[in-house]
Amino acid sequence: MSPARDEPQSEDTSFFANILTPGSSLHPTFLLVVDCAFLILLLVFVVLALLTSGNPHIFALMVIELCLWASVKWFVNELKQIPVETDRNDGTDTSENEARKTR
């Protein structure tokens, strides 16, 4: 017998199921995971810089990583400033709605 599927999803399962839905990039949990990933990558580069006695390539990778992190933060900030467009169509396609779709 198979177990019942009526059990609520765990927090981890619902997070991973939510990643690819529209607007999920603004979810606070997703943003926290992205920030943690960038922080861990930065810490790895710092440890590598210490282990390699200051290899300039590692510092270049740190700069690239910090620029990527900053660009992601900027992009998310820009996404938050865009107003959410609601579909006010009541199910009927008018010529005005059709004209908007073709633009």
C-alpha positions as CSV (number, residue, x, y, z in Angstrom):
1,M,0.0,0.0,0.0
2,S,1.3,3.5,-0.8
3,P,1.3,6.2,1.9
4,A,-1.3,8.9,1.7
5,R,-0.2,12.0,-0.3
6,D,-2.3,14.3,2.0
7,E,0.7,15.0,4.3
8,P,1.8,18.6,4.2
9,Q,5.0,19.3,2.3
10,S,8.1,19.9,4.5
11,E,9.7,23.3,4.5
12,D,12.6,22.1,2.3
13,T,10.3,20.5,-0.3
14,S,8.1,23.5,-0.6
15,F,11.1,25.7,-1.0
16,F,12.6,23.6,-3.8
17,A,9.2,23.3,-5.5
18,N,8.8,27.1,-5.4
19,I,12.2,28.0,-7.0
20,L,11.0,27.9,-10.6
21,T,7.6,29.7,-10.1
22,P,7.3,33.2,-11.4
23,G,8.3,35.8,-8.8
24,S,10.2,33.3,-6.7
25,S,13.4,35.3,-7.1
26,L,11.9,37.9,-4.7
27,H,11.1,35.3,-2.0
28,P,13.1,36.2,1.2
29,T,14.2,32.6,1.7
30,F,15.5,32.3,-1.8
31,L,17.4,35.6,-1.4
32,L,18.9,34.3,1.9
33,V,20.1,31.1,0.2
34,V,21.7,33.1,-2.6
35,D,23.4,35.4,-0.1
36,C,24.7,32.4,1.9
37,A,26.0,30.8,-1.3
38,F,27.9,34.0,-2.2
39,L,29.3,34.3,1.3
40,I,30.5,30.7,1.4
41,L,32.2,31.2,-2.0
42,L,33.9,34.3,-0.7
43,L,35.1,32.5,2.4
44,V,36.5,29.7,0.2
45,F,38.4,32.3,-1.8
46,V,39.7,33.9,1.4
47,V,41.0,30.6,2.6
48,L,42.5,29.9,-0.8
49,A,44.2,33.3,-0.7
50,L,45.7,32.4,2.7
51,L,46.8,28.9,1.6
52,T,48.4,30.1,-1.7
53,S,50.2,33.0,0.0
54,G,48.3,35.7,-1.8
55,N,48.0,34.4,-5.3
56,P,46.8,37.3,-7.5
57,H,44.5,34.9,-9.4
58,I,42.5,34.2,-6.2
59,F,42.2,37.9,-5.6
60,A,41.0,38.4,-9.1
61,L,38.4,35.7,-8.6
62,M,37.3,37.4,-5.3
63,V,36.7,40.7,-7.2
64,I,34.7,38.8,-9.9
65,E,32.6,37.1,-7.2
66,L,32.0,40.4,-5.4
67,C,31.0,42.1,-8.6
68,L,28.6,39.2,-9.4
69,W,27.1,39.4,-5.9
70,A,26.6,43.1,-6.3
71,S,25.0,42.7,-9.7
72,V,22.6,40.1,-8.3
73,K,21.7,42.4,-5.4
74,W,21.2,45.3,-7.8
75,F,19.0,43.2,-10.2
76,V,16.8,42.0,-7.3
77,N,16.4,45.6,-6.1
78,E,15.3,46.6,-9.6
79,L,12.8,43.8,-9.7
80,K,11.3,44.9,-6.4
81,Q,10.8,48.4,-7.8
82,I,8.8,47.2,-10.8
83,P,5.0,47.3,-10.2
84,V,3.2,44.0,-10.5
85,E,0.9,44.0,-13.5
86,T,-2.5,42.3,-12.8
87,D,-4.5,40.8,-15.6
88,R,-7.8,42.7,-15.6
89,N,-9.3,40.6,-18.4
90,D,-12.6,38.9,-17.3
91,G,-12.2,36.1,-19.8
92,T,-13.3,37.9,-22.9
93,D,-10.8,39.1,-25.5
94,T,-11.6,42.5,-26.7
95,S,-9.9,44.2,-29.6
96,E,-7.9,46.4,-27.1
97,N,-6.5,43.3,-25.3
98,E,-5.7,41.7,-28.7
99,A,-3.8,44.9,-29.8
100,R,-1.8,44.8,-26.5
101,K,-0.8,41.2,-27.1
102,T,0.5,41.9,-30.6
103,R,2.8,44.7,-29.5
